[in-house]
Amino acid sequence: MPIIIEAILVSAGMLLIFAMAFLALFLLAITMFPIERSLSKIIWEATAPKKLPPPSKGSFRDFSKRH
């Protein structure tokens, strides 16, 4: 087999293997996306700051009587 044809076949094989590995990782990422999204939502909800109660609608006189 001539060296040129062999080089072309080896290069084509390497490109095919690279494309297959890229496709496998891409399909894995698409498959794992819903799981990652739900875990991210759980973490954001767990680390969100707690909401403070709304301030009372008292007047300045009520404040001065208490303090």
N, CA, C and O atoms as a CHARMM CRD file, in Angstrom:
* protein
*
  268
    1    1 MET  N      0.84700  -1.17400   0.00000 PROA 1      0.00000
    2    1 MET  CA     0.00000   0.00000   0.00000 PROA 1      0.00000
    3    1 MET  C      0.90000   1.24800   0.00000 PROA 1      0.00000
    4    1 MET  O      1.83200   1.33800   0.79900 PROA 1      0.00000
    5    2 PRO  N      0.62600   2.18900  -0.87800 PROA 2      0.00000
    6    2 PRO  CA     1.44700   3.40100  -0.91600 PROA 2      0.00000
    7    2 PRO  C      1.32500   4.20200   0.38400 PROA 2      0.00000
    8    2 PRO  O      0.29900   4.16900   1.06300 PROA 2      0.00000
    9    3 ILE  N      2.39100   4.91200   0.70200 PROA 3      0.00000
   10    3 ILE  CA     2.46200   5.65900   1.95900 PROA 3      0.00000
   11    3 ILE  C      1.42200   6.77800   2.02300 PROA 3      0.00000
   12    3 ILE  O      0.94100   7.11200   3.10600 PROA 3      0.00000
   13    4 ILE  N      1.07400   7.35500   0.87900 PROA 4      0.00000
   14    4 ILE  CA     0.09000   8.44300   0.84500 PROA 4      0.00000
   15    4 ILE  C     -1.29000   7.92900   1.24500 PROA 4      0.00000
   16    4 ILE  O     -1.97800   8.55900   2.04800 PROA 4      0.00000
   17    5 ILE  N     -1.69300   6.80600   0.69900 PROA 5      0.00000
   18    5 ILE  CA    -3.00100   6.22800   1.02700 PROA 5      0.00000
   19    5 ILE  C     -3.03500   5.81800   2.49100 PROA 5      0.00000
   20    5 ILE  O     -4.04200   6.01000   3.17400 PROA 5      0.00000
   21    6 GLU  N     -1.94100   5.25700   2.96700 PROA 6      0.00000
   22    6 GLU  CA    -1.88200   4.86700   4.37600 PROA 6      0.00000
   23    6 GLU  C     -1.99600   6.08600   5.28700 PROA 6      0.00000
   24    6 GLU  O     -2.69400   6.03200   6.30000 PROA 6      0.00000
   25    7 ALA  N     -1.32600   7.17800   4.94700 PROA 7      0.00000
   26    7 ALA  CA    -1.40900   8.40500   5.74900 PROA 7      0.00000
   27    7 ALA  C     -2.82500   8.97300   5.74000 PROA 7      0.00000
   28    7 ALA  O     -3.31700   9.44800   6.76400 PROA 7      0.00000
   29    8 ILE  N     -3.47900   8.92100   4.57500 PROA 8      0.00000
   30    8 ILE  CA    -4.85900   9.41200   4.48300 PROA 8      0.00000
   31    8 ILE  C     -5.79200   8.55800   5.32400 PROA 8      0.00000
   32    8 ILE  O     -6.66200   9.09000   6.01300 PROA 8      0.00000
   33    9 LEU  N     -5.62500   7.23800   5.27800 PROA 9      0.00000
   34    9 LEU  CA    -6.47400   6.34200   6.07100 PROA 9      0.00000
   35    9 LEU  C     -6.25000   6.53800   7.57600 PROA 9      0.00000
   36    9 LEU  O     -7.20600   6.53900   8.35200 PROA 9      0.00000
   37   10 VAL  N     -5.00300   6.70300   7.97800 PROA 10     0.00000
   38   10 VAL  CA    -4.71300   6.92100   9.40300 PROA 10     0.00000
   39   10 VAL  C     -5.30600   8.25000   9.86400 PROA 10     0.00000
   40   10 VAL  O     -5.89400   8.32800  10.94300 PROA 10     0.00000
   41   11 SER  N     -5.15400   9.29000   9.05400 PROA 11     0.00000
   42   11 SER  CA    -5.71300  10.59300   9.41100 PROA 11     0.00000
   43   11 SER  C     -7.23500  10.54100   9.48600 PROA 11     0.00000
   44   11 SER  O     -7.83400  11.09400  10.40800 PROA 11     0.00000
   45   12 ALA  N     -7.85000   9.88300   8.52800 PROA 12     0.00000
   46   12 ALA  CA    -9.30800   9.75000   8.54200 PROA 12     0.00000
   47   12 ALA  C     -9.77200   8.95500   9.75900 PROA 12     0.00000
   48   12 ALA  O    -10.78400   9.29000  10.37400 PROA 12     0.00000
   49   13 GLY  N     -9.03500   7.90700  10.10400 PROA 13     0.00000
   50   13 GLY  CA    -9.38300   7.12300  11.28800 PROA 13     0.00000
   51   13 GLY  C     -9.27800   7.94300  12.55400 PROA 13     0.00000
   52   13 GLY  O    -10.13900   7.84800  13.42900 PROA 13     0.00000
   53   14 MET  N     -8.22600   8.75500  12.66400 PROA 14     0.00000
   54   14 MET  CA    -8.06900   9.60000  13.84600 PROA 14     0.00000
   55   14 MET  C     -9.19000  10.63800  13.94000 PROA 14     0.00000
   56   14 MET  O     -9.71300  10.89600  15.02400 PROA 14     0.00000
   57   15 LEU  N     -9.55400  11.22700  12.80800 PROA 15     0.00000
   58   15 LEU  CA   -10.65800  12.18700  12.81000 PROA 15     0.00000
   59   15 LEU  C    -11.97200  11.51100  13.18100 PROA 15     0.00000
   60   15 LEU  O    -12.78500  12.08800  13.90300 PROA 15     0.00000
   61   16 LEU  N    -12.18500  10.29400  12.69500 PROA 16     0.00000
   62   16 LEU  CA   -13.40400   9.56000  13.03100 PROA 16     0.00000
   63   16 LEU  C    -13.45800   9.23700  14.52500 PROA 16     0.00000
   64   16 LEU  O    -14.51000   9.37900  15.14900 PROA 16     0.00000
   65   17 ILE  N    -12.35300   8.81200  15.09500 PROA 17     0.00000
   66   17 ILE  CA   -12.32000   8.51100  16.53000 PROA 17     0.00000
   67   17 ILE  C    -12.55400   9.77200  17.34600 PROA 17     0.00000
   68   17 ILE  O    -13.27300   9.73900  18.34500 PROA 17     0.00000
   69   18 PHE  N    -11.95300  10.88900  16.92900 PROA 18     0.00000
   70   18 PHE  CA   -12.17400  12.15400  17.63100 PROA 18     0.00000
   71   18 PHE  C    -13.64400  12.55600  17.57200 PROA 18     0.00000
   72   18 PHE  O    -14.21100  12.96900  18.58400 PROA 18     0.00000
   73   19 ALA  N    -14.27000  12.43900  16.39500 PROA 19     0.00000
   74   19 ALA  CA   -15.67500  12.79900  16.23800 PROA 19     0.00000
   75   19 ALA  C    -16.56900  11.90100  17.09200 PROA 19     0.00000
   76   19 ALA  O    -17.54200  12.37200  17.68100 PROA 19     0.00000
   77   20 MET  N    -16.24600  10.62300  17.15900 PROA 20     0.00000
   78   20 MET  CA   -17.04800   9.71000  17.97500 PROA 20     0.00000
   79   20 MET  C    -16.91200  10.02700  19.46500 PROA 20     0.00000
   80   20 MET  O    -17.89800   9.95800  20.19900 PROA 20     0.00000
   81   21 ALA  N    -15.70800  10.37100  19.92000 PROA 21     0.00000
   82   21 ALA  CA   -15.51300  10.73100  21.32400 PROA 21     0.00000
   83   21 ALA  C    -16.25100  12.02900  21.64200 PROA 21     0.00000
   84   21 ALA  O    -16.86900  12.14400  22.70100 PROA 21     0.00000
   85   22 PHE  N    -16.19300  13.00900  20.73500 PROA 22     0.00000
   86   22 PHE  CA   -16.91400  14.25700  20.94000 PROA 22     0.00000
   87   22 PHE  C    -18.41600  14.01200  21.00400 PROA 22     0.00000
   88   22 PHE  O    -19.10200  14.56800  21.86200 PROA 22     0.00000
   89   23 LEU  N    -18.92900  13.18100  20.10200 PROA 23     0.00000
   90   23 LEU  CA   -20.35200  12.86700  20.09200 PROA 23     0.00000
   91   23 LEU  C    -20.76000  12.14600  21.37900 PROA 23     0.00000
   92   23 LEU  O    -21.82900  12.41700  21.92400 PROA 23     0.00000
   93   24 ALA  N    -19.92600  11.23900  21.86300 PROA 24     0.00000
   94   24 ALA  CA   -20.24000  10.52500  23.10200 PROA 24     0.00000
   95   24 ALA  C    -20.31300  11.48600  24.27800 PROA 24     0.00000
   96   24 ALA  O    -21.22900  11.38700  25.09500 PROA 24     0.00000
   97   25 LEU  N    -19.36700  12.41400  24.38200 PROA 25     0.00000
   98   25 LEU  CA   -19.40200  13.38300  25.47700 PROA 25     0.00000
   99   25 LEU  C    -20.58600  14.33200  25.33800 PROA 25     0.00000
  100   25 LEU  O    -21.19800  14.70800  26.33800 PROA 25     0.00000
  101   26 PHE  N    -20.91200  14.72000  24.11700 PROA 26     0.00000
  102   26 PHE  CA   -22.06000  15.59700  23.88100 PROA 26     0.00000
  103   26 PHE  C    -23.35400  14.91200  24.29800 PROA 26     0.00000
  104   26 PHE  O    -24.19300  15.52500  24.95700 PROA 26     0.00000
  105   27 LEU  N    -23.52500  13.64600  23.92000 PROA 27     0.00000
  106   27 LEU  CA   -24.73100  12.91400  24.31200 PROA 27     0.00000
  107   27 LEU  C    -24.78900  12.69700  25.82100 PROA 27     0.00000
  108   27 LEU  O    -25.87100  12.72700  26.40700 PROA 27     0.00000
  109   28 LEU  N    -23.65000  12.48200  26.45000 PROA 28     0.00000
  110   28 LEU  CA   -23.61900  12.34500  27.90100 PROA 28     0.00000
  111   28 LEU  C    -24.04000  13.65200  28.57300 PROA 28     0.00000
  112   28 LEU  O    -24.79100  13.62900  29.54800 PROA 28     0.00000
  113   29 ALA  N    -23.56300  14.78900  28.06200 PROA 29     0.00000
  114   29 ALA  CA   -23.93600  16.08000  28.63700 PROA 29     0.00000
  115   29 ALA  C    -25.43300  16.34600  28.47100 PROA 29     0.00000
  116   29 ALA  O    -26.07400  16.85600  29.39000 PROA 29     0.00000
  117   30 ILE  N    -25.99000  16.00900  27.31800 PROA 30     0.00000
  118   30 ILE  CA   -27.43200  16.19700  27.10900 PROA 30     0.00000
  119   30 ILE  C    -28.23100  15.30400  28.05300 PROA 30     0.00000
  120   30 ILE  O    -29.26700  15.71600  28.57500 PROA 30     0.00000
  121   31 THR  N    -27.75300  14.08900  28.26900 PROA 31     0.00000
  122   31 THR  CA   -28.44400  13.16000  29.15200 PROA 31     0.00000
  123   31 THR  C    -28.39300  13.62500  30.60700 PROA 31     0.00000
  124   31 THR  O    -29.37000  13.47200  31.33900 PROA 31     0.00000
  125   32 MET  N    -27.26900  14.18800  31.02800 PROA 32     0.00000
  126   32 MET  CA   -27.09900  14.59200  32.42500 PROA 32     0.00000
  127   32 MET  C    -27.68600  15.97600  32.72300 PROA 32     0.00000
  128   32 MET  O    -27.75400  16.36300  33.89000 PROA 32     0.00000
  129   33 PHE  N    -28.11200  16.73300  31.70400 PROA 33     0.00000
  130   33 PHE  CA   -28.58700  18.10000  31.91400 PROA 33     0.00000
  131   33 PHE  C    -29.75800  18.19700  32.88500 PROA 33     0.00000
  132   33 PHE  O    -29.71300  19.05300  33.76800 PROA 33     0.00000
  133   34 PRO  N    -30.81400  17.37000  32.78000 PROA 34     0.00000
  134   34 PRO  CA   -31.92800  17.50300  33.73800 PROA 34     0.00000
  135   34 PRO  C    -31.50600  17.22300  35.17800 PROA 34     0.00000
  136   34 PRO  O    -32.00100  17.86100  36.10700 PROA 34     0.00000
  137   35 ILE  N    -30.60200  16.27900  35.36200 PROA 35     0.00000
  138   35 ILE  CA   -30.12800  15.96400  36.71600 PROA 35     0.00000
  139   35 ILE  C    -29.34100  17.13900  37.28100 PROA 35     0.00000
  140   35 ILE  O    -29.53000  17.52000  38.43600 PROA 35     0.00000
  141   36 GLU  N    -28.45500  17.71300  36.46400 PROA 36     0.00000
  142   36 GLU  CA   -27.65600  18.85500  36.90800 PROA 36     0.00000
  143   36 GLU  C    -28.55300  20.04300  37.22400 PROA 36     0.00000
  144   36 GLU  O    -28.31100  20.76600  38.19000 PROA 36     0.00000
  145   37 ARG  N    -29.58100  20.24500  36.42000 PROA 37     0.00000
  146   37 ARG  CA   -30.48300  21.38100  36.64000 PROA 37     0.00000
  147   37 ARG  C    -31.24400  21.22400  37.95400 PROA 37     0.00000
  148   37 ARG  O    -31.39000  22.19700  38.69400 PROA 37     0.00000
  149   38 SER  N    -31.72700  20.03200  38.25700 PROA 38     0.00000
  150   38 SER  CA   -32.47500  19.83400  39.50100 PROA 38     0.00000
  151   38 SER  C    -31.55300  19.95100  40.71100 PROA 38     0.00000
  152   38 SER  O    -31.94900  20.50800  41.73500 PROA 38     0.00000
  153   39 LEU  N    -30.32200  19.43000  40.60700 PROA 39     0.00000
  154   39 LEU  CA   -29.38300  19.57400  41.71700 PROA 39     0.00000
  155   39 LEU  C    -29.01400  21.03400  41.94000 PROA 39     0.00000
  156   39 LEU  O    -28.89100  21.47800  43.08100 PROA 39     0.00000
  157   40 SER  N    -28.83800  21.77400  40.86500 PROA 40     0.00000
  158   40 SER  CA   -28.51700  23.19200  40.98100 PROA 40     0.00000
  159   40 SER  C    -29.65900  23.94300  41.64900 PROA 40     0.00000
  160   40 SER  O    -29.42100  24.81500  42.48500 PROA 40     0.00000
  161   41 LYS  N    -30.89200  23.61400  41.29000 PROA 41     0.00000
  162   41 LYS  CA   -32.05800  24.27300  41.90100 PROA 41     0.00000
  163   41 LYS  C    -32.13200  23.96500  43.39200 PROA 41     0.00000
  164   41 LYS  O    -32.42100  24.85300  44.19400 PROA 41     0.00000
  165   42 ILE  N    -31.87200  22.71400  43.76800 PROA 42     0.00000
  166   42 ILE  CA   -31.89700  22.33400  45.18500 PROA 42     0.00000
  167   42 ILE  C    -30.83800  23.10700  45.96600 PROA 42     0.00000
  168   42 ILE  O    -31.10700  23.59000  47.06500 PROA 42     0.00000
  169   43 ILE  N    -29.64000  23.22300  45.40600 PROA 43     0.00000
  170   43 ILE  CA   -28.55800  23.93100  46.09600 PROA 43     0.00000
  171   43 ILE  C    -28.87500  25.41400  46.22900 PROA 43     0.00000
  172   43 ILE  O    -28.65400  25.99900  47.28900 PROA 43     0.00000
  173   44 TRP  N    -29.39400  26.03300  45.16000 PROA 44     0.00000
  174   44 TRP  CA   -29.72900  27.45900  45.23500 PROA 44     0.00000
  175   44 TRP  C    -30.82300  27.71000  46.26000 PROA 44     0.00000
  176   44 TRP  O    -30.77300  28.70600  46.98300 PROA 44     0.00000
  177   45 GLU  N    -31.81600  26.82100  46.33700 PROA 45     0.00000
  178   45 GLU  CA   -32.88400  27.01000  47.32400 PROA 45     0.00000
  179   45 GLU  C    -32.36800  26.79100  48.74100 PROA 45     0.00000
  180   45 GLU  O    -32.83400  27.45100  49.67000 PROA 45     0.00000
  181   46 ALA  N    -31.42800  25.88900  48.92400 PROA 46     0.00000
  182   46 ALA  CA   -30.90300  25.61500  50.26200 PROA 46     0.00000
  183   46 ALA  C    -30.00800  26.74200  50.75900 PROA 46     0.00000
  184   46 ALA  O    -29.95300  27.00200  51.96100 PROA 46     0.00000
  185   47 THR  N    -29.31000  27.40900  49.85600 PROA 47     0.00000
  186   47 THR  CA   -28.37900  28.45300  50.27400 PROA 47     0.00000
  187   47 THR  C    -28.94500  29.85500  50.13700 PROA 47     0.00000
  188   47 THR  O    -28.23800  30.83000  50.39100 PROA 47     0.00000
  189   48 ALA  N    -30.20900  29.97700  49.74000 PROA 48     0.00000
  190   48 ALA  CA   -30.81400  31.30300  49.59200 PROA 48     0.00000
  191   48 ALA  C    -30.99200  31.93300  50.97600 PROA 48     0.00000
  192   48 ALA  O    -31.31500  31.23300  51.93500 PROA 48     0.00000
  193   49 PRO  N    -30.78800  33.23100  51.08600 PROA 49     0.00000
  194   49 PRO  CA   -30.99000  33.87500  52.38800 PROA 49     0.00000
  195   49 PRO  C    -32.46200  33.82300  52.78300 PROA 49     0.00000
  196   49 PRO  O    -33.35400  33.90700  51.93900 PROA 49     0.00000
  197   50 LYS  N    -32.69000  33.68600  54.07100 PROA 50     0.00000
  198   50 LYS  CA   -34.05500  33.62300  54.57900 PROA 50     0.00000
  199   50 LYS  C    -34.69000  35.00800  54.46700 PROA 50     0.00000
  200   50 LYS  O    -34.03100  36.02500  54.68300 PROA 50     0.00000
  201   51 LYS  N    -35.98300  35.03200  54.12700 PROA 51     0.00000
  202   51 LYS  CA   -36.68100  36.29900  53.97700 PROA 51     0.00000
  203   51 LYS  C    -37.00800  36.86400  55.35900 PROA 51     0.00000
  204   51 LYS  O    -37.48400  36.14700  56.23900 PROA 51     0.00000
  205   52 LEU  N    -36.74900  38.14600  55.53200 PROA 52     0.00000
  206   52 LEU  CA   -37.04100  38.81900  56.79300 PROA 52     0.00000
  207   52 LEU  C    -38.51800  39.17400  56.85700 PROA 52     0.00000
  208   52 LEU  O    -39.13000  39.44100  55.82300 PROA 52     0.00000
  209   53 PRO  N    -39.10500  39.18200  58.05700 PROA 53     0.00000
  210   53 PRO  CA   -40.51300  39.57300  58.16300 PROA 53     0.00000
  211   53 PRO  C    -40.65000  41.06400  57.83400 PROA 53     0.00000
  212   53 PRO  O    -39.72400  41.84000  58.07400 PROA 53     0.00000
  213   54 PRO  N    -41.78300  41.45700  57.29400 PROA 54     0.00000
  214   54 PRO  CA   -41.95000  42.87000  56.95500 PROA 54     0.00000
  215   54 PRO  C    -41.94800  43.73200  58.22000 PROA 54     0.00000
  216   54 PRO  O    -42.42200  43.29200  59.26700 PROA 54     0.00000
  217   55 PRO  N    -41.42200  44.94300  58.13300 PROA 55     0.00000
  218   55 PRO  CA   -41.39200  45.80100  59.32000 PROA 55     0.00000
  219   55 PRO  C    -42.80600  46.17800  59.75800 PROA 55     0.00000
  220   55 PRO  O    -43.73000  46.26800  58.94900 PROA 55     0.00000
  221   56 SER  N    -42.93900  46.39300  61.05800 PROA 56     0.00000
  222   56 SER  CA   -44.26000  46.74600  61.58700 PROA 56     0.00000
  223   56 SER  C    -44.63500  48.15700  61.13300 PROA 56     0.00000
  224   56 SER  O    -43.77200  48.98100  60.82900 PROA 56     0.00000
  225   57 LYS  N    -45.93700  48.41000  61.09500 PROA 57     0.00000
  226   57 LYS  CA   -46.44200  49.68600  60.59000 PROA 57     0.00000
  227   57 LYS  C    -46.68600  50.67200  61.74400 PROA 57     0.00000
  228   57 LYS  O    -47.57400  51.52000  61.65800 PROA 57     0.00000
  229   58 GLY  N    -45.90900  50.55900  62.80300 PROA 58     0.00000
  230   58 GLY  CA   -46.10200  51.44900  63.95000 PROA 58     0.00000
  231   58 GLY  C    -45.62600  52.86600  63.66900 PROA 58     0.00000
  232   58 GLY  O    -44.90000  53.11500  62.70700 PROA 58     0.00000
  233   59 SER  N    -46.03600  53.76700  64.50600 PROA 59     0.00000
  234   59 SER  CA   -45.64300  55.16100  64.33600 PROA 59     0.00000
  235   59 SER  C    -44.42700  55.45900  65.21500 PROA 59     0.00000
  236   59 SER  O    -43.95900  54.59300  65.95300 PROA 59     0.00000
  237   60 PHE  N    -43.93100  56.67000  65.13000 PROA 60     0.00000
  238   60 PHE  CA   -42.78800  57.06400  65.94600 PROA 60     0.00000
  239   60 PHE  C    -43.14000  57.07800  67.43100 PROA 60     0.00000
  240   60 PHE  O    -42.29600  56.77700  68.27500 PROA 60     0.00000
  241   61 ARG  N    -44.38800  57.42800  67.75000 PROA 61     0.00000
  242   61 ARG  CA   -44.80800  57.45700  69.15000 PROA 61     0.00000
  243   61 ARG  C    -44.81100  56.04900  69.74000 PROA 61     0.00000
  244   61 ARG  O    -44.40100  55.85400  70.88400 PROA 61     0.00000
  245   62 ASP  N    -45.27100  55.06700  68.96400 PROA 62     0.00000
  246   62 ASP  CA   -45.22800  53.69200  69.45400 PROA 62     0.00000
  247   62 ASP  C    -43.78800  53.25500  69.71400 PROA 62     0.00000
  248   62 ASP  O    -43.51900  52.56800  70.69900 PROA 62     0.00000
  249   63 PHE  N    -42.88700  53.63700  68.86400 PROA 63     0.00000
  250   63 PHE  CA   -41.47800  53.28200  69.04300 PROA 63     0.00000
  251   63 PHE  C    -40.91800  53.93200  70.30000 PROA 63     0.00000
  252   63 PHE  O    -40.21800  53.28800  71.08200 PROA 63     0.00000
  253   64 SER  N    -41.22900  55.20900  70.48900 PROA 64     0.00000
  254   64 SER  CA   -40.67900  55.89300  71.67200 PROA 64     0.00000
  255   64 SER  C    -41.27400  55.37000  72.94400 PROA 64     0.00000
  256   64 SER  O    -40.60900  55.41800  73.97800 PROA 64     0.00000
  257   65 LYS  N    -42.50400  54.86600  72.93100 PROA 65     0.00000
  258   65 LYS  CA   -43.08700  54.28100  74.14800 PROA 65     0.00000
  259   65 LYS  C    -42.39700  52.96700  74.50000 PROA 65     0.00000
  260   65 LYS  O    -42.22300  52.65600  75.67900 PROA 65     0.00000
  261   66 ARG  N    -42.01300  52.21400  73.51600 PROA 66     0.00000
  262   66 ARG  CA   -41.37600  50.92400  73.79000 PROA 66     0.00000
  263   66 ARG  C    -39.93900  51.06500  74.19700 PROA 66     0.00000
  264   66 ARG  O    -39.41600  50.19600  74.89600 PROA 66     0.00000
  265   67 HSD  N    -39.26500  52.14400  73.78200 PROA 67     0.00000
  266   67 HSD  CA   -37.83800  52.25900  74.07400 PROA 67     0.00000
  267   67 HSD  C    -37.60800  53.39500  74.99200 PROA 67     0.00000
  268   67 HSD  O    -36.46600  53.66600  75.36500 PROA 67     0.00000
